[in-house]
Amino acid sequence: MLKYCYNLSDERVVERWTTDPYFQYFAGEATFQWGQPCAASDLVHFRHRIGEQGIEKLFALSIALHGDKLKKAKELIVDTTVQEKNITFPTDAKLYKKVIAKCNRIAKSFGVQRLHYAQRYGHLPRHAKKAKKALKKLRTLARRQVRDLQRQLAKSAKQELYAPVLQTMERIVSQQRGDKNKVYSLHAPETSCIAKGKAHKKYEFGSKVSVASLSSSNVVVGIVNSSGNPHDSKTLAPTLDQVKQWTGRNYKRVLVDKGYRGHAHLGDTEVIMPGKKRHGSTYALRKHKRLCKRRSAIEAVISHLKKRSQDGKKLSQG
């Protein structure tokens, strides 16, 4: 928590903990400690070891701290965003080179030296033909190395160990431009290409995340990560189920945008979206308009969550 609240790296948060008594008191120390609480690398191991179940327990604990707000709230706000993966912009040449490099690393463990081809043309228009030819040759070499490595591992006991990686590399070297469910990253094959209609960023590479917060207090009570690129309306039911699981109650209304059209009610929960209700009394129309305006409050919450995540990526890259 201290690391992300103050936007510190693993090394800096451990170093500051040894000199800041407020950090130590927050961590539960009764007297000032002169040594480091742990090695900086232990924080990395902790994040890997805690896993998805550990994160869910911590999230459920943070929700339980707002018991009074959970009881008073009557509406939820739900919206989706794209959680971008920590990858470079995917191009065919980058993927082919990574496939060749990965084949080299796997083959090196067997004592077989492979060819590494990384010829590059063409950031200039007059080299466009050469760049196209080099890309085609690079793809041929990547295919050749994947097939050769598959034959080498077929005789080894480590075939099952490298089977998922080889399957991913096989998909990369065989996929075409117009294919669906393409692979955009070798180390994160679950990455999807998602277009959210942003003027400054036409495509984002990551996974679709649904965020639910309380309308009255903006407390986040649900986060669902969906594989692929499902329609927003398909993510609403799993999000409400998760909110019920962690808060123990159903809410009367859920405020969404027009991307969730197709739902009027989900169980006992009424779905409120702009432009849906065109009849009723003046009071009902004003109330509906007020609720639709309140829906935009989740945009700031999502922006805050994504900014913290991007800061963590920059620190890990640094």
C-alpha positions as CSV (number, residue, x, y, z in Angstrom):
1,M,0.0,0.0,0.0
2,L,2.8,2.4,0.8
3,K,4.5,1.6,-2.5
4,Y,1.5,2.5,-4.6
5,C,0.2,5.4,-2.4
6,Y,3.5,7.3,-2.8
7,N,4.4,5.9,-6.2
8,L,7.7,4.3,-5.1
9,S,9.7,1.5,-6.5
10,D,10.5,-1.6,-4.4
11,E,13.9,-0.4,-3.5
12,R,12.8,3.1,-2.6
13,V,9.9,2.0,-0.4
14,V,12.2,-0.3,1.6
15,E,14.8,2.5,1.9
16,R,12.2,5.0,3.0
17,W,10.8,2.6,5.6
18,T,14.1,2.6,7.5
19,T,14.1,6.4,7.8
20,D,10.4,7.3,8.1
21,P,8.7,6.5,11.5
22,Y,5.3,7.1,10.0
23,F,5.9,4.3,7.5
24,Q,6.9,2.0,10.4
25,Y,3.9,2.9,12.6
26,F,1.6,2.3,9.7
27,A,3.2,-1.2,9.3
28,G,2.5,-2.0,12.9
29,E,5.8,-1.3,14.6
30,A,5.6,0.0,18.2
31,T,9.2,1.2,18.4
32,F,11.6,2.6,15.8
33,Q,13.5,-0.1,13.8
34,W,16.9,0.6,12.3
35,G,17.1,-2.3,9.9
36,Q,15.2,-3.0,6.7
37,P,11.9,-4.9,7.0
38,C,12.8,-7.2,4.0
39,A,14.8,-7.3,0.8
40,A,13.3,-5.4,-2.1
41,S,13.1,-8.6,-4.1
42,D,10.9,-10.1,-1.5
43,L,8.1,-7.8,-2.6
44,V,8.3,-9.2,-6.1
45,H,8.1,-12.8,-4.7
46,F,5.2,-11.8,-2.5
47,R,3.2,-10.4,-5.5
48,H,3.9,-13.6,-7.5
49,R,3.1,-15.9,-4.5
50,I,-0.1,-14.3,-3.3
51,G,-1.9,-15.2,-6.6
52,E,-5.5,-14.5,-7.6
53,Q,-7.1,-15.9,-4.4
54,G,-4.9,-13.8,-2.2
55,I,-5.8,-10.6,-4.2
56,E,-9.5,-11.5,-3.8
57,K,-9.1,-11.9,0.0
58,L,-7.4,-8.5,0.2
59,F,-10.1,-6.9,-2.0
60,A,-12.9,-8.4,0.1
61,L,-11.2,-7.1,3.3
62,S,-11.0,-3.6,1.8
63,I,-14.8,-3.7,1.0
64,A,-15.6,-4.9,4.5
65,L,-14.0,-1.6,5.9
66,H,-17.0,0.3,4.4
67,G,-19.8,-1.6,6.0
68,D,-22.0,1.5,6.7
69,K,-21.6,2.8,3.2
70,L,-22.6,-0.6,1.8
71,K,-25.8,-0.7,3.8
72,K,-26.9,2.8,2.8
73,A,-26.2,2.6,-0.9
74,K,-29.0,1.8,-3.3
75,E,-27.4,2.2,-6.7
76,L,-24.3,0.7,-8.4
77,I,-22.4,2.2,-11.2
78,V,-20.8,-0.2,-13.7
79,D,-18.5,0.5,-16.6
80,T,-15.8,-1.3,-18.6
81,T,-12.3,-0.3,-19.5
82,V,-9.2,-1.8,-21.1
83,Q,-6.4,-2.9,-18.8
84,E,-3.4,-2.7,-21.1
85,K,-0.7,-5.3,-20.9
86,N,2.9,-4.5,-20.3
87,I,3.9,-5.1,-24.0
88,T,5.3,-3.1,-26.9
89,F,3.2,-2.2,-29.8
90,P,2.8,-5.6,-31.6
91,T,4.2,-5.9,-35.2
92,D,4.8,-9.0,-37.2
93,A,8.6,-8.4,-37.3
94,K,8.8,-8.0,-33.5
95,L,6.9,-11.2,-32.9
96,Y,9.0,-13.2,-35.4
97,K,12.2,-12.0,-33.8
98,K,10.9,-13.0,-30.4
99,V,9.9,-16.4,-31.6
100,I,13.5,-16.9,-33.0
101,A,15.0,-15.7,-29.8
102,K,12.8,-17.9,-27.7
103,C,13.7,-20.9,-29.9
104,N,17.4,-20.1,-29.4
105,R,17.0,-20.0,-25.6
106,I,15.1,-23.3,-25.5
107,A,17.6,-25.0,-27.8
108,K,20.5,-23.7,-25.8
109,S,19.3,-25.7,-22.9
110,F,19.7,-28.8,-25.1
111,G,23.1,-27.8,-26.4
112,V,21.9,-27.0,-29.9
113,Q,22.9,-23.7,-31.4
114,R,20.3,-22.1,-33.7
115,L,20.4,-19.3,-36.3
116,H,19.4,-15.9,-35.1
117,Y,18.3,-13.7,-37.9
118,A,17.4,-10.1,-37.1
119,Q,17.9,-8.2,-40.3
120,R,15.8,-5.0,-40.4
121,Y,14.9,-2.7,-43.2
122,G,12.9,0.1,-43.6
123,H,11.8,2.9,-41.8
124,L,12.2,4.8,-45.1
125,P,9.6,4.7,-47.9
126,R,12.2,3.9,-50.6
127,H,13.0,0.7,-48.7
128,A,9.4,-0.6,-48.6
129,K,10.1,-3.4,-51.0
130,K,13.2,-4.5,-49.1
131,A,11.3,-4.4,-45.8
132,K,8.5,-6.6,-47.2
133,K,11.0,-9.1,-48.5
134,A,12.9,-9.1,-45.2
135,L,9.7,-9.6,-43.3
136,K,8.8,-12.6,-45.5
137,K,12.2,-14.2,-45.0
138,L,12.0,-13.5,-41.2
139,R,8.7,-15.3,-41.1
140,T,10.1,-18.3,-43.0
141,L,13.0,-18.6,-40.7
142,A,10.8,-18.4,-37.6
143,R,8.5,-21.2,-39.0
144,R,11.6,-23.3,-39.8
145,Q,13.0,-22.9,-36.3
146,V,9.7,-23.7,-34.6
147,R,9.3,-26.9,-36.7
148,D,12.9,-27.9,-36.1
149,L,12.5,-27.3,-32.3
150,Q,9.3,-29.4,-32.3
151,R,11.2,-32.3,-33.9
152,Q,14.0,-31.9,-31.4
153,L,11.7,-31.9,-28.4
154,A,9.6,-34.8,-29.7
155,K,12.5,-37.1,-28.7
156,S,12.9,-35.4,-25.2
157,A,11.1,-35.8,-21.9
158,K,10.7,-32.0,-21.8
159,Q,8.1,-32.0,-24.6
160,E,5.2,-31.5,-22.2
161,L,7.0,-28.7,-20.4
162,Y,7.4,-26.6,-23.5
163,A,4.2,-27.6,-25.3
164,P,2.2,-24.4,-24.4
165,V,5.1,-22.2,-25.6
166,L,5.5,-24.1,-28.8
167,Q,1.7,-23.9,-29.4
168,T,1.8,-20.2,-29.0
169,M,4.8,-19.8,-31.3
170,E,3.1,-22.0,-33.9
171,R,0.0,-19.7,-33.8
172,I,2.3,-16.6,-34.3
173,V,4.1,-17.9,-37.4
174,S,0.9,-19.2,-39.0
175,Q,-1.6,-16.4,-38.3
176,Q,-2.8,-14.0,-41.1
177,R,-3.7,-10.4,-41.1
178,G,-7.5,-10.9,-41.0
179,D,-7.6,-13.8,-38.5
180,K,-9.6,-13.7,-35.3
181,N,-8.1,-14.4,-31.9
182,K,-4.6,-13.4,-33.0
183,V,-1.6,-13.6,-30.7
184,Y,-0.1,-10.2,-30.0
185,S,2.5,-11.1,-27.4
186,L,4.6,-14.2,-26.7
187,H,4.8,-13.8,-23.0
188,A,1.1,-12.7,-22.7
189,P,-0.8,-14.7,-25.3
190,E,-4.2,-13.7,-23.7
191,T,-3.8,-10.2,-24.9
192,S,-6.7,-8.9,-27.1
193,C,-7.0,-6.0,-29.5
194,I,-9.8,-3.8,-28.2
195,A,-11.2,-0.6,-29.8
196,K,-13.1,1.7,-27.4
197,G,-13.6,4.6,-29.9
198,K,-11.0,6.9,-28.4
199,A,-9.8,9.6,-30.8
200,H,-6.2,9.6,-29.5
201,K,-5.9,5.8,-29.2
202,K,-7.8,3.7,-31.8
203,Y,-6.7,0.3,-30.5
204,E,-5.6,-0.9,-27.0
205,F,-3.9,-4.2,-26.3
206,G,-5.0,-5.9,-23.1
207,S,-8.1,-7.4,-21.5
208,K,-11.5,-5.9,-20.8
209,V,-12.2,-5.2,-17.2
210,S,-15.6,-4.4,-15.7
211,V,-15.6,-2.0,-12.6
212,A,-18.5,-1.6,-10.2
213,S,-18.6,1.2,-7.6
214,L,-21.2,2.6,-5.2
215,S,-23.1,5.6,-6.5
216,S,-23.1,7.4,-3.2
217,S,-19.5,7.0,-2.1
218,N,-17.5,5.8,-5.2
219,V,-16.2,2.8,-3.2
220,V,-15.1,0.0,-5.6
221,V,-17.0,-3.2,-4.8
222,G,-16.4,-5.3,-7.9
223,I,-13.8,-5.9,-10.6
224,V,-14.2,-8.6,-13.2
225,N,-11.5,-9.4,-15.8
226,S,-13.0,-10.9,-19.0
227,S,-11.0,-12.9,-21.6
228,G,-11.2,-11.8,-25.2
229,N,-13.3,-8.8,-26.2
230,P,-16.9,-9.5,-25.1
231,H,-19.7,-7.0,-25.5
232,D,-20.3,-4.8,-22.5
233,S,-23.8,-6.2,-22.0
234,K,-22.3,-9.7,-21.6
235,T,-20.1,-8.5,-18.6
236,L,-22.9,-7.0,-16.5
237,A,-24.3,-10.2,-15.0
238,P,-20.9,-11.6,-13.9
239,T,-20.1,-8.2,-12.3
240,L,-23.4,-8.1,-10.3
241,D,-22.8,-11.7,-9.2
242,Q,-19.4,-10.8,-7.9
243,V,-20.7,-7.7,-6.1
244,K,-23.4,-9.9,-4.4
245,Q,-20.7,-12.4,-3.4
246,W,-18.5,-9.8,-1.8
247,T,-21.1,-7.4,-0.3
248,G,-23.8,-10.0,0.5
249,R,-26.7,-8.0,-1.0
250,N,-28.5,-7.0,-4.2
251,Y,-28.8,-3.4,-5.2
252,K,-32.0,-1.8,-6.5
253,R,-30.5,-0.1,-9.5
254,V,-27.4,-0.2,-11.6
255,L,-26.3,2.8,-13.6
256,V,-24.7,2.1,-17.0
257,D,-24.1,3.7,-20.4
258,K,-25.6,2.9,-23.7
259,G,-23.1,0.1,-24.4
260,Y,-25.2,-2.1,-22.1
261,R,-28.4,-1.8,-24.1
262,G,-30.4,-5.0,-24.1
263,H,-31.1,-5.2,-20.4
264,A,-34.0,-3.8,-18.5
265,H,-33.7,-5.9,-15.3
266,L,-31.2,-8.5,-14.1
267,G,-32.9,-10.3,-11.3
268,D,-34.2,-7.7,-8.8
269,T,-31.8,-5.0,-10.1
270,E,-33.2,-2.4,-12.5
271,V,-30.8,-1.3,-15.3
272,I,-30.7,2.5,-15.8
273,M,-29.2,4.0,-18.9
274,P,-29.5,7.2,-20.9
275,G,-32.3,7.6,-23.4
276,K,-34.1,4.5,-22.2
277,K,-37.1,6.0,-20.3
278,R,-39.2,8.4,-22.4
279,H,-42.5,8.3,-20.4
280,G,-43.8,8.9,-16.9
281,S,-44.3,11.8,-14.6
282,T,-42.1,14.8,-14.5
283,Y,-40.6,13.7,-11.2
284,A,-39.7,10.3,-12.6
285,L,-38.1,11.9,-15.7
286,R,-36.0,14.2,-13.5
287,K,-35.0,11.4,-11.3
288,H,-34.0,9.3,-14.3
289,K,-32.0,12.2,-15.7
290,R,-30.2,12.8,-12.4
291,L,-29.3,9.1,-12.1
292,C,-27.9,9.1,-15.7
293,K,-25.7,12.1,-14.8
294,R,-24.4,10.4,-11.7
295,R,-23.2,7.5,-13.9
296,S,-20.2,9.6,-15.1
297,A,-18.7,9.5,-11.6
298,I,-17.1,6.1,-12.3
299,E,-14.9,7.6,-15.1
300,A,-12.7,9.3,-12.5
301,V,-12.5,6.1,-10.5
302,I,-11.4,4.1,-13.5
303,S,-8.9,6.8,-14.4
304,H,-7.4,6.7,-10.9
305,L,-7.1,2.9,-11.0
306,K,-5.5,2.9,-14.4
307,K,-3.0,5.6,-13.5
308,R,-1.8,3.7,-10.5
309,S,-1.4,0.6,-12.7
310,Q,0.6,2.5,-15.3
311,D,2.8,4.0,-12.6
312,G,3.6,0.5,-11.4
313,K,4.5,-0.6,-14.9
314,K,6.9,2.4,-15.4
315,L,8.5,1.6,-12.1
316,S,8.9,-2.1,-13.0
317,Q,10.4,-1.1,-16.4
318,G,12.8,1.3,-14.7
